[in-house]
Amino acid sequence: MKEKKINSLEALGQIQFDNLAPDSEISEPQEEVPPKQSLEAHFSNKGRAGKTVTIIKGFEGEITALKNLAKTLKQAVGTGGTVKGGEIIIQGNYREELMKKLREMGHDVKRVGG
C-alpha cells in the first residue's frame, strides 16, 4: 500500500490515527482537591542541626493528595520541603504564610507551639 507524501504542515494536521480519541473526548486530568482538613502548623529545629522547619500535621487522606498539597505550599513560599510520615516539612519558618494559604484553600489550621 503506497502512502501519500505529506508536503505541508496543514496536510500533517489532517492525519487521523485509529487509536486516538477525537478532540471532543480528550480532557485534562482533574487535580484532586483534598477535602476540608483540620491541620496543625508546628515550628521546629530539633534534630535538624539547628535548621528551622515548619511542619504541617494532621492531614487525613491519600498520599498523592498530601504530596499535591505539599507542592502547593512549597510553591506558595518559594522554598523546599518534603513529605515524611504523613507530615509536610517545609524548610524555614513560614508558619504564618502557610497558615494563611491553607485557610484560603478552605482548611482549618491551628498554630501549635512557639
MARBA-3410 file (N, C-alpha, C, O; in Angstrom, 1 decimal):
114
0.8,-1.2,0.0,0.0,0.0,0.0,0.9,1.2,0.0,1.7,1.4,0.9 ~ 0.7,2.1,-1.0,1.5,3.3,-1.1,0.8,4.4,-0.4,-0.3,4.8,-0.6 ~ 1.6,5.1,0.5,1.1,6.2,1.3,1.3,7.5,0.5,2.2,7.7,-0.3 ~ 0.4,8.5,0.7,0.5,9.8,0.1,1.6,10.6,0.8,1.6,10.6,2.1 ~ 2.5,11.2,0.1,3.5,12.0,0.7,3.0,13.3,1.3,2.2,14.0,0.7
3.4,13.7,2.5,3.0,14.9,3.1,4.0,16.0,2.8,5.2,15.9,3.1 ~ 3.4,17.1,2.2,4.3,18.2,1.8,4.1,19.5,2.6,4.8,20.4,2.4 ~ 3.2,19.5,3.5,3.0,20.7,4.3,2.5,20.4,5.7,2.1,19.2,6.0 ~ 2.6,21.3,6.6,2.1,21.1,8.0,0.6,21.0,8.0,0.1,20.3,8.9 ~ -0.1,21.7,7.1,-1.5,21.6,7.0,-2.0,20.1,6.7,-2.9,19.6,7.3
-1.3,19.5,5.8,-1.5,18.1,5.5,-1.2,17.2,6.6,-1.9,16.2,6.9 ~ -0.2,17.5,7.4,0.2,16.7,8.6,-0.9,16.9,9.6,-1.2,15.9,10.3 ~ -1.5,18.0,9.8,-2.6,18.2,10.7,-3.8,17.5,10.4,-4.7,17.3,11.3 ~ -4.0,17.1,9.2,-5.2,16.4,8.8,-5.2,14.9,9.0,-6.2,14.2,8.8 ~ -4.0,14.4,9.4,-3.9,12.9,9.7,-4.7,12.5,10.9,-4.6,13.1,11.9
-5.5,11.4,10.7,-6.2,10.8,11.8,-5.7,9.5,12.1,-5.4,8.7,11.2 ~ -5.5,9.2,13.4,-4.9,7.9,13.8,-6.1,7.1,14.4,-6.9,7.7,15.2 ~ -6.1,5.9,14.2,-7.2,5.0,14.6,-7.2,4.8,16.2,-8.3,4.7,16.7 ~ -6.1,4.8,16.8,-6.0,4.5,18.2,-6.2,5.8,19.1,-6.1,5.7,20.3 ~ -6.4,7.0,18.5,-6.5,8.2,19.3,-8.0,8.6,19.3,-8.7,8.4,18.3
-8.4,9.2,20.5,-9.8,9.6,20.6,-9.9,11.0,19.8,-8.9,11.7,19.7 ~ -11.1,11.3,19.4,-11.3,12.6,18.7,-11.1,13.7,19.8,-11.1,13.4,21.0 ~ -10.9,14.9,19.3,-10.7,16.0,20.1,-11.7,16.2,21.2,-11.4,16.7,22.3 ~ -12.9,15.9,20.9,-14.0,16.2,21.9,-13.9,15.2,23.1,-14.5,15.6,24.1 ~ -13.3,14.1,23.0,-13.2,13.2,24.1,-11.9,13.4,24.9,-11.8,12.8,26.0
-11.0,14.2,24.4,-9.7,14.4,25.2,-10.0,15.5,26.2,-10.5,16.5,25.9 ~ -9.7,15.1,27.5,-9.8,16.1,28.6,-8.6,16.1,29.4,-7.9,15.1,29.5 ~ -8.4,17.3,30.1,-7.3,17.4,31.0,-7.6,16.6,32.3,-8.7,16.6,32.7 ~ -6.6,15.9,32.9,-6.8,15.3,34.1,-7.2,16.3,35.2,-6.5,17.3,35.4 ~ -8.2,16.0,36.0,-8.7,16.9,37.0,-7.8,16.6,38.3,-7.6,15.5,38.7
-7.3,17.8,38.8,-6.5,17.7,40.0,-7.4,17.5,41.2,-8.4,18.2,41.3 ~ -7.1,16.5,42.0,-7.9,16.2,43.2,-7.8,17.3,44.2,-6.7,17.8,44.6 ~ -8.9,17.8,44.6,-9.0,18.8,45.7,-9.2,18.1,47.0,-10.3,17.5,47.2 ~ -8.3,18.2,47.9,-8.5,17.5,49.2,-9.6,18.1,49.9,-9.8,19.3,49.9 ~ -10.4,17.2,50.7,-11.5,17.7,51.5,-11.0,18.6,52.6,-9.8,18.6,52.9
-11.9,19.4,53.2,-11.5,20.3,54.3,-10.8,19.5,55.4,-11.4,18.5,55.8 ~ -9.7,19.9,55.8,-8.9,19.3,56.9,-8.7,20.1,58.1,-8.8,21.4,58.0 ~ -8.6,19.5,59.2,-8.2,20.2,60.5,-6.7,20.0,60.6,-6.3,18.9,61.0 ~ -5.9,21.0,60.4,-4.4,20.8,60.4,-3.8,21.6,61.5,-4.4,22.5,62.1 ~ -2.5,21.2,61.8,-1.7,21.9,62.8,-0.4,22.4,62.2,0.2,21.6,61.4
-0.1,23.6,62.5,1.2,24.2,62.0,2.2,24.3,63.1,2.0,25.0,64.1 ~ 3.3,23.5,63.0,4.3,23.5,64.1,5.6,24.1,63.6,5.8,24.3,62.4 ~ 6.4,24.6,64.5,7.7,25.2,64.2,8.7,24.3,65.0,8.5,24.0,66.1 ~ 9.8,23.9,64.3,10.7,23.1,64.9,12.1,23.3,64.4,12.3,23.7,63.2 ~ 13.1,23.0,65.2,14.5,22.9,64.8,15.2,21.8,65.5,16.5,21.7,65.4
14.5,20.9,66.1,15.1,19.8,66.8,15.5,18.7,65.8,14.7,18.3,65.0 ~ 16.7,18.1,66.0,17.1,17.0,65.2,17.4,17.4,63.8,17.5,16.5,62.9 ~ 17.6,18.7,63.5,17.9,19.1,62.1,19.1,20.0,62.1,19.2,20.9,61.3 ~ 20.1,19.8,63.0,21.3,20.6,63.1,21.0,22.1,63.2,21.7,22.9,62.6 ~ 20.0,22.4,63.9,19.7,23.8,64.2,18.9,24.5,63.0,18.5,25.7,63.1
18.6,23.8,62.0,17.9,24.3,60.8,16.4,24.4,61.2,15.8,23.5,61.8 ~ 15.8,25.5,60.9,14.4,25.8,61.2,13.5,25.2,60.1,13.7,25.3,58.9 ~ 12.4,24.5,60.6,11.4,24.0,59.6,10.0,24.3,60.1,9.8,24.4,61.3 ~ 9.0,24.3,59.2,7.6,24.4,59.6,7.0,23.0,59.2,7.2,22.5,58.1 ~ 6.3,22.5,60.2,5.7,21.1,60.0,4.2,21.3,60.0,3.6,21.8,60.9
3.5,20.7,59.0,2.1,20.7,58.9,1.6,19.3,59.2,2.0,18.3,58.5 ~ 0.9,19.1,60.3,0.4,17.8,60.7,-1.1,17.7,60.7,-1.8,18.7,60.6 ~ -1.6,16.4,60.7,-3.0,16.2,60.8,-3.7,15.9,59.5,-5.0,15.8,59.5 ~ -3.0,15.8,58.4,-3.7,15.5,57.1,-4.2,14.1,57.1,-3.4,13.2,57.4 ~ -5.4,14.0,56.7,-6.0,12.6,56.5,-6.4,12.5,55.1,-7.2,13.3,54.6
-5.9,11.4,54.4,-6.3,11.2,53.1,-5.2,10.4,52.4,-4.2,9.9,53.0 ~ -5.3,10.4,51.0,-4.3,9.7,50.2,-3.0,10.4,50.2,-2.9,11.6,50.3 ~ -1.9,9.6,50.0,-0.6,10.2,50.0,-0.4,11.1,48.8,0.4,12.1,48.8 ~ -1.1,10.8,47.7,-1.0,11.7,46.5,-1.6,13.0,46.7,-1.0,14.0,46.3 ~ -2.7,13.1,47.5,-3.3,14.4,47.8,-2.4,15.1,48.8,-2.3,16.3,48.7
-1.7,14.4,49.7,-0.8,15.1,50.6,0.4,15.6,49.9,0.9,16.7,50.2 ~ 0.9,14.9,48.9,2.1,15.4,48.1,1.7,16.6,47.3,2.4,17.5,47.1 ~ 0.4,16.6,46.7,0.0,17.7,45.9,-0.2,19.0,46.8,0.2,20.1,46.4 ~ -0.7,18.8,48.0,-0.8,19.9,49.0,0.6,20.4,49.3,0.8,21.6,49.4 ~ 1.6,19.5,49.6,2.9,19.9,49.9,3.5,20.7,48.8,4.2,21.7,49.0
3.3,20.3,47.5,3.8,21.0,46.4,3.2,22.4,46.3,4.0,23.4,46.0 ~ 1.9,22.5,46.5,1.3,23.8,46.5,1.9,24.7,47.6,2.1,25.9,47.3 ~ 2.1,24.2,48.8,2.6,25.0,49.9,4.0,25.4,49.6,4.4,26.6,49.9 ~ 4.9,24.5,49.1,6.2,24.9,48.8,6.3,26.0,47.7,7.1,26.9,47.8 ~ 5.4,25.9,46.7,5.4,26.9,45.7,4.9,28.3,46.3,5.4,29.3,45.8
4.0,28.2,47.2,3.5,29.4,47.8,4.5,30.3,48.5,4.5,31.5,48.5 ~ 5.5,29.6,49.2,6.5,30.3,49.9,7.9,30.3,49.2,8.8,30.9,49.6 ~ 8.0,29.5,48.1,9.2,29.5,47.3,10.3,28.9,48.0,11.5,29.4,47.9 ~ 10.1,27.8,48.6,11.2,27.1,49.3,11.0,25.6,49.1,10.0,25.1,48.6 ~ 12.0,24.8,49.6,11.9,23.3,49.5,11.2,22.7,50.7,10.8,23.4,51.7
11.0,21.4,50.6,10.4,20.7,51.6,10.2,19.2,51.2,10.6,18.8,50.2 ~ 9.5,18.5,52.1,9.3,17.1,51.8,8.1,16.6,52.6,7.5,17.3,53.4 ~ 7.7,15.3,52.3,6.6,14.7,53.0,7.2,13.5,53.6,7.7,12.6,52.9 ~ 7.1,13.4,55.0,7.6,12.2,55.7,6.6,11.9,56.8,6.2,12.7,57.5 ~ 6.3,10.6,56.9,5.4,10.1,57.9,4.1,10.8,58.0,3.5,11.0,59.1
3.5,11.1,56.9,2.2,11.8,56.9,2.3,13.3,57.3,1.2,13.9,57.5 ~ 3.5,13.8,57.3,3.6,15.3,57.7,4.3,16.0,56.5,5.1,15.4,55.8 ~ 4.0,17.3,56.4,4.6,18.1,55.4,5.7,18.9,56.1,5.4,19.6,57.1 ~ 6.9,18.8,55.7,8.0,19.5,56.3,8.5,20.6,55.3,9.0,20.2,54.2 ~ 8.4,21.8,55.7,8.8,23.0,54.8,10.0,23.6,55.4,10.0,23.9,56.6
11.0,23.8,54.6,12.3,24.4,55.1,12.1,25.9,55.4,11.6,26.6,54.6 ~ 12.4,26.3,56.6,12.3,27.7,57.0,11.1,27.9,57.9,10.2,27.1,58.0 ~ 11.1,29.1,58.5,9.9,29.5,59.4,8.9,30.2,58.6,8.9,31.5,58.5 ~ 8.0,29.5,58.0,6.9,30.1,57.1,5.6,29.8,57.7,4.6,29.7,56.9 ~ 5.5,29.6,59.0,4.2,29.2,59.6,3.1,30.1,59.3,2.0,29.6,58.9
3.2,31.4,59.5,2.1,32.4,59.2,1.7,32.4,57.8,0.5,32.4,57.5 ~ 2.6,32.3,56.8,2.3,32.3,55.4,1.6,31.1,55.0,0.6,31.1,54.3 ~ 2.1,29.9,55.6,1.4,28.6,55.2,0.0,28.5,55.8,-0.9,28.0,55.2 ~ -0.1,29.1,57.1,-1.5,29.1,57.7,-2.4,29.9,56.8,-3.6,29.5,56.6 ~ -2.0,31.0,56.4,-2.8,31.9,55.5,-3.2,31.2,54.2,-4.4,31.2,53.9
-2.3,30.5,53.6,-2.5,29.8,52.4,-3.5,28.6,52.6,-4.4,28.4,51.8 ~ -3.3,27.9,53.7,-4.2,26.8,54.0,-5.6,27.2,54.3,-6.6,26.6,53.9 ~ -5.8,28.4,54.9,-7.1,28.9,55.2,-7.8,29.4,53.9,-9.0,29.2,53.7 ~ -7.0,29.9,53.0,-7.5,30.3,51.7,-8.0,29.1,50.9,-9.0,29.2,50.1 ~ -7.4,28.0,51.2,-7.8,26.7,50.5,-9.0,26.0,51.2,-9.5,25.0,50.7
-9.4,26.6,52.3,-10.6,26.1,53.0,-10.3,25.2,54.2,-11.3,24.5,54.7 ~ -9.1,25.0,54.6,-8.7,24.2,55.7,-8.8,24.9,57.0,-8.6,26.1,57.1 ~ -9.0,24.2,58.1,-8.9,24.8,59.5,-7.5,24.5,59.9,-7.0,23.4,59.8 ~ -6.8,25.6,60.4,-5.4,25.5,60.8,-5.3,26.0,62.2,-5.7,27.1,62.5 ~ -4.6,25.3,63.0,-4.3,25.7,64.4,-2.8,25.8,64.5,-2.0,25.0,64.1
-2.4,26.9,65.2,-1.0,27.2,65.5,-0.6,26.4,66.7,-1.3,26.6,67.8 ~ 0.4,25.6,66.7,0.8,24.8,67.8,2.3,25.1,68.2,3.1,25.1,67.3 ~ 2.5,25.5,69.5,3.9,25.8,69.9,4.3,27.1,69.5,3.8,27.7,68.6 ~ 5.4,27.6,70.3,6.1,28.9,70.0,5.2,30.0,69.6,5.6,31.1,69.4
END
